[in-house]
Every structure is written in structure tokens, then in C-alpha cells.
Amino acid sequence: MDISPNFQPGQIVSLDYGNRNLYTEVVQVVTSRGLCWVRPLLLANFTHELPLITDLRDASDLLWPVNLFRPALDTEVISLLSQLLPKEPKADTDTVAQQQLNQFIHQLWQASQDGKEL
């Protein structure tokens, strides 16, 4: 029996790998393809006592396998979102944040292809 998560648009979900969690907002679930269209919010690195937060609200949307996401708990997300500064218009994208997102996605994808537990 194939049980897919029942995510709703606007719901916050997480991709977890190692000590890092990518928190995203669901835009749409593409059930026919088993994909989830998400909008990145932040990347939290839990290697320190206080998590290091990278603001990804200006990053590109992702299409990712829906079965790799988990619903994020309100109690974990509220404290992280409260650490983000108010969003201000930017002339260009934050390349450091984009590089961190790309690195996380690359490592997660590589681990899933190698059959490693996520």
C-alpha cells in the first residue's frame, strides 16, 4: 500500500538531512508525479547550541519527491521563523544563501540516489 503525505497548500514542511533542515511552504502537490512544489523559507543548521538560520525566502521554488518531506511542527517552526528579519526588497539575490541551498539539495539528492537513510 502506497501512502503519500496529504500536504495542503500553505503548509510548512521540512526536508531533513544530517544536522540541517530545509523548511519550505507547500505551493502544490503534484500527485500524479509524486512531487511537491515548494517555496523555500529557511535552512536551519543544528550543529551548534543555537541553530544557524539562512533566509531562503528569495530562493527559487523546488519540485521534489513528496515522500521525502515531513510536516513541520508549529513549535519548531515558530521559533525559527521569528529569527528572520522582515523581508526587504533586494536588488539582487543573496548568492551565499543560494549556494547553501544548492549544496544542501545536492547532498540530499546524492544521498537518496546512493540509498542512504535520510
C-alpha positions in Angstrom: 0.0 0.0 0.0 1.4 3.4 -1.0 0.7 6.1 1.5 1.6 9.6 0.3 1.6 12.5 2.7 -1.6 14.6 2.4 0.0 18.1 2.3 -2.0 21.2 1.7 -1.0 24.5 0.0 0.4 26.9 2.6 1.5 24.1 4.9 5.1 24.2 6.1 7.1 21.0 5.6 10.7 20.0 6.1 13.4 18.2 4.2 15.8 16.8 6.8 19.4 15.7 6.2 22.1 15.4 8.7 22.1 18.3 11.0 20.2 20.6 8.6 16.6 21.1 7.9 15.1 22.9 4.9 11.8 24.4 5.8 9.5 25.1 2.9 5.9 26.2 2.2 3.8 23.9 0.0 2.6 25.6 -3.2 1.1 22.5 -4.7 1.3 18.7 -4.5 1.6 17.1 -8.0 0.0 13.7 -7.0 0.3 12.2 -10.5 4.1 12.5 -10.4 4.7 12.1 -6.7 6.2 15.6 -6.4 5.7 18.5 -4.2 6.2 22.1 -5.4 7.6 24.1 -2.5 8.9 27.6 -1.8 12.0 27.6 0.5 11.7 29.6 3.7 14.9 28.9 5.6 17.7 26.4 6.1 18.4 25.6 9.8 21.8 24.1 10.7 21.6 22.4 14.1 25.3 21.8 14.6 25.5 24.5 17.3 23.6 25.0 20.5 21.6 27.7 18.7 20.7 26.8 15.2 22.2 28.9 12.4 19.4 30.2 10.2 19.8 31.1 6.5 17.0 33.1 5.0 15.9 31.5 1.7 12.7 33.4 1.0 14.2 34.8 -2.2 15.4 31.4 -3.4 13.9 29.5 -6.3 11.0 27.2 -5.9 11.7 23.4 -5.9 9.9 20.4 -7.2 10.9 17.5 -5.0 9.7 13.9 -4.3 6.8 14.3 -1.8 7.7 11.2 0.2 11.0 12.9 1.4 9.1 15.7 3.2 7.7 15.6 6.6 5.2 18.0 8.1 6.9 20.6 10.3 5.6 21.1 13.8 4.4 24.6 14.8 6.5 24.5 17.9 9.7 24.0 15.9 8.9 26.4 13.1 7.6 29.5 15.0 10.9 30.0 16.9 12.9 29.7 13.7 10.7 32.0 11.6 10.8 34.6 14.4 14.6 34.8 13.9 14.2 36.0 10.3 14.3 39.8 9.7 11.4 41.5 7.9 11.7 40.9 4.2 13.0 43.9 2.3 13.3 44.4 -1.5 16.7 43.3 -2.8 18.5 44.5 -5.9 20.0 41.0 -6.5 19.8 37.6 -5.0 21.8 36.5 -1.9 24.4 34.3 -3.6 25.6 32.8 -0.3 22.1 31.7 0.7 21.6 30.3 -2.8 24.9 28.4 -2.6 23.9 26.9 0.7 20.5 25.8 -0.7 22.2 24.3 -3.7 24.7 22.4 -1.6 22.0 21.1 0.7 19.9 19.9 -2.2 22.8 18.3 -4.0 23.9 16.4 -0.9 20.4 15.3 -0.1 19.8 14.1 -3.7 23.2 12.3 -3.8 22.3 10.5 -0.5 18.9 9.5 -1.8 20.5 8.1 -5.0 23.1 6.2 -3.0 20.4 4.6 -0.9 21.5 6.3 2.3 18.9 6.8 5.0 17.6 10.3 5.1 
